[in-house]
Amino acid sequence: MPKAPAAVTPRPDRALTSDNISPVSAPIMAALIAANHSAAASYGADDHSDKLNRRAQDIFECDLTMVPLSTGTAANALALSTLVEPFECIVTQQSAHIVTDECGAIGFYSAGAPFMLLNGQAGKLYPAEIKQAVQQARSLGVHHTNPRVLSLSQVTEWGLVYSLDELRALCDCAHELGLWVHMDGARFANALVSLNVSPAEMSVKAGVDILSLGATKNGAMAAEAVIAFDPSLQQKLHYRRKRAGHLLSKMRYLAVQWLAYWQDDHWLHNARAANALAQQLAEAIAPRTDMHCLYPCAANELFVEYSPALAQHLRQHGFDFYDWPHPTDPTRALWRWVTRFDLPASIVTDLLECLNQYHA
Ligand SMILES: Cc1ncc(COP(=O)(O)O)c(C=O)c1O
């Protein structure tokens, strides 16, 4: 009997599966250790949490409510459940993480508020489609849930980034229709450095009402947050967080992660490193005829078409990536590559070398 090929262990320096596999970055780990010296007030009444609230206001240039959490799913579910009643719906794009990857958390937290799914394109939403769908739903009166919030992802689930003009147009359209705007910013920093704009410009100044802000994929151990820009949401958000079991008693350990994340532009530095590698990988494979990026590289994710045989070859050399459902043709193989701040630059030359050894 032929021997099965030995299983190849994926190598961390060649793994493109997810930015969640990154370690905690050194400054954030150092800040955690430095904060770990004595007892401190619980439930966010400590000095680090106090400092964090002021720092968040500097970063976003306005008054706000920041609620640190430890998962992005909790951030999205809390943010959205603060905005909707169970008989209202959340307008979003069909590939949104809140729809495809959160196990019904939004419905669970909101006592059943459903989604109204739009096709969009490459994870992006468009004002005309939103307007048409909202007006159509409202024309049905109580027979359809009432659209109440627009949720968009920046970076989108297909790795694209909304421009400021696109964001403003979406927020204006949503507000004219009486919708709140929620932004899933799990990769907010990657979008920021891609556009080279300020955090305020890409959120509150564009018209975003509530933001799920992620740091875990970009250097933190477990630090996500909801940031509400509208003061009327503050009380609801605080009660909902506690009821959902997300008010951490040792909140200071989340606060120090955020403070270190924002110190000396650490978050931008990490996101730039991740985005630059994605760009270099995209450029490296661009001349090849056996690989094709589905969308232009805008942040730190690429969606690459190539044969399963080539995928196997790469995996045998320690590369790894997720199989991804093709958005238009289920018969075509597609793979998601995600870069991250800790990935060494050598991955680009390693990949090219490995590809050059491949003969179909
Ligand atoms: C677009 C998006 N939103 C939110 C999340 C947060 O998910 P988690 O609950 O795993 O932190 C992720 C993580 O993969 C994501 O890609």
The ligand as a MOL file (V3000), in Angstrom:
LIG
                    3D

  0  0  0     0  0            999 V3000
M  V30 BEGIN CTAB
M  V30 COUNTS 16 16 0 0 0
M  V30 BEGIN ATOM
M  V30 1 C -15.3460 41.5860 10.3350 0
M  V30 2 C -15.2130 41.0060 11.7110 0
M  V30 3 N -15.9840 41.4560 12.7020 0
M  V30 4 C -15.8850 41.0100 13.9570 0
M  V30 5 C -14.9670 40.0290 14.2900 0
M  V30 6 C -14.8150 39.6560 15.7540 0
M  V30 7 O -14.9690 38.3780 16.0660 0
M  V30 8 P -14.5500 37.6920 17.4560 0
M  V30 9 O -15.8200 37.5360 18.2070 0
M  V30 10 O -13.9650 36.4130 17.0140 0
M  V30 11 O -13.5950 38.5630 18.2020 0
M  V30 12 C -14.1590 39.4800 13.2890 0
M  V30 13 C -13.2120 38.3820 13.6010 0
M  V30 14 O -12.8280 37.5810 12.8210 0
M  V30 15 C -14.2760 39.9860 11.9640 0
M  V30 16 O -13.5060 39.5170 10.9710 0
M  V30 END ATOM
M  V30 BEGIN BOND
M  V30 1 1 1 2
M  V30 2 1 2 3
M  V30 3 2 2 15
M  V30 4 2 3 4
M  V30 5 1 4 5
M  V30 6 1 5 6
M  V30 7 2 5 12
M  V30 8 1 6 7
M  V30 9 1 7 8
M  V30 10 2 8 9
M  V30 11 1 8 10
M  V30 12 1 8 11
M  V30 13 1 12 13
M  V30 14 1 12 15
M  V30 15 2 13 14
M  V30 16 1 15 16
M  V30 END BOND
M  V30 END CTAB
M  END
